[in-house]
């Protein structure tokens, strides 16, 4: 059974991934994904919405129940997304990712082979 902190962390990660402005952070797309989107003539917002709607969490891709990683297919390519929690300056890892006053999230979307 997940602890209260783990459940709270998963809720905050979900909120951030879905675009909730009350959870601060940045969204990044790797160069490989930008290249793929350009080749397919697809706007990045389409991909960001796909990640926002992700809800296929399993013991395999979410073993700690934090909702900080996902794998999905996108136009024949395997993509990963992950959320990392940093301090307010994006310099170090956050010592309490549930404290929004001192945590900034970074959501990165990448091709599987960029991992």
C-alpha positions as CSV (number, residue, x, y, z in Angstrom):
1,X,0.0,0.0,0.0
2,X,1.3,3.4,-0.9
3,X,2.2,5.9,1.8
4,X,0.4,9.2,2.2
5,X,3.4,11.0,0.8
6,X,3.6,8.7,-2.2
7,X,-0.1,9.2,-2.9
8,X,0.3,13.0,-2.6
9,X,3.4,12.9,-4.9
10,X,1.5,10.9,-7.5
11,X,-1.4,13.4,-7.3
12,X,1.0,16.4,-7.8
13,X,2.8,14.7,-10.7
14,X,-0.5,14.0,-12.4
15,X,-1.7,17.5,-11.9
16,X,1.6,18.9,-13.3
17,X,1.5,16.5,-16.3
18,X,-2.1,17.6,-17.0
19,X,-1.1,21.2,-17.1
20,X,-2.3,22.5,-13.7
21,X,-0.6,25.9,-13.3
22,X,-0.6,25.7,-9.5
23,X,2.2,23.0,-9.8
24,X,5.3,24.9,-10.9
25,X,7.7,23.5,-13.5
26,X,8.8,23.2,-17.1
27,X,8.0,20.9,-20.0
28,X,10.8,19.8,-22.3
29,X,10.9,17.9,-25.6
30,X,14.2,16.4,-26.7
31,X,15.8,17.2,-30.0
32,X,14.9,13.8,-31.3
33,X,11.2,14.3,-30.6
34,X,11.3,17.8,-32.2
35,X,12.8,16.2,-35.3
36,X,10.1,13.5,-35.3
37,X,7.3,16.1,-34.9
38,X,8.8,18.2,-37.8
39,X,9.0,15.1,-40.0
40,X,5.4,14.2,-39.3
41,X,4.3,17.9,-39.5
42,X,2.6,17.6,-36.1
43,X,2.4,20.4,-33.6
44,X,4.1,19.8,-30.2
45,X,0.8,20.5,-28.4
46,X,-0.6,17.2,-29.8
47,X,2.1,15.3,-28.1
48,X,1.8,17.3,-24.9
49,X,-1.9,16.5,-24.8
50,X,-1.1,12.8,-25.3
51,X,1.2,12.8,-22.3
52,X,-1.4,14.7,-20.3
53,X,-4.0,12.0,-21.0
54,X,-1.6,9.1,-20.1
55,X,-3.1,6.9,-17.5
56,X,-1.5,3.4,-18.2
57,X,0.4,3.1,-14.9
58,X,1.5,-0.4,-14.1
59,X,3.9,-2.1,-11.6
60,X,6.3,-2.3,-14.5
61,X,6.4,1.4,-15.4
62,X,5.5,2.9,-12.0
63,X,6.9,0.5,-9.4
64,X,6.9,3.2,-6.6
65,X,3.5,4.6,-7.4
66,X,4.7,8.1,-8.0
67,X,3.3,8.6,-11.6
68,X,6.6,10.0,-12.7
69,X,7.3,7.9,-15.8
70,X,5.3,6.6,-18.8
71,X,5.9,4.7,-22.1
72,X,3.7,5.0,-25.1
73,X,3.6,4.6,-28.9
74,X,3.4,7.7,-31.1
75,X,3.2,7.2,-34.9
76,X,5.2,4.0,-34.8
77,X,7.8,5.3,-32.3
78,X,8.2,4.4,-28.7
79,X,8.4,7.5,-26.5
80,X,9.1,8.0,-22.8
81,X,8.1,10.8,-20.5
82,X,9.5,11.4,-17.1
83,X,9.1,13.9,-14.3
84,X,12.0,15.0,-12.1
85,X,11.6,17.2,-9.0
86,X,14.2,19.9,-8.4
87,X,14.7,22.6,-5.9
88,X,13.4,26.1,-6.7
89,X,16.6,27.0,-8.6
90,X,16.6,23.8,-10.7
91,X,20.0,23.1,-9.3
92,X,19.5,20.1,-7.0
93,X,16.9,17.5,-6.4
94,X,14.0,18.6,-4.2
95,X,14.3,17.4,-0.6
96,X,10.4,17.3,-0.4
97,X,8.7,17.0,-3.8
98,X,5.3,17.4,-2.1
99,X,6.2,21.0,-1.0
100,X,5.3,23.3,-3.9
101,X,7.0,26.3,-2.3
102,X,10.4,24.7,-2.8
103,X,9.9,22.2,-5.7
104,X,10.0,22.7,-9.4
105,X,9.1,19.8,-11.7
106,X,10.6,19.1,-15.1
107,X,8.6,16.9,-17.5
108,X,10.8,15.5,-20.3
109,X,9.4,13.8,-23.4
110,X,11.9,11.7,-25.3
111,X,12.4,9.0,-27.9
112,X,13.1,5.7,-26.2
113,X,16.5,5.5,-27.8
114,X,17.4,8.9,-26.3
115,X,17.2,7.5,-22.8
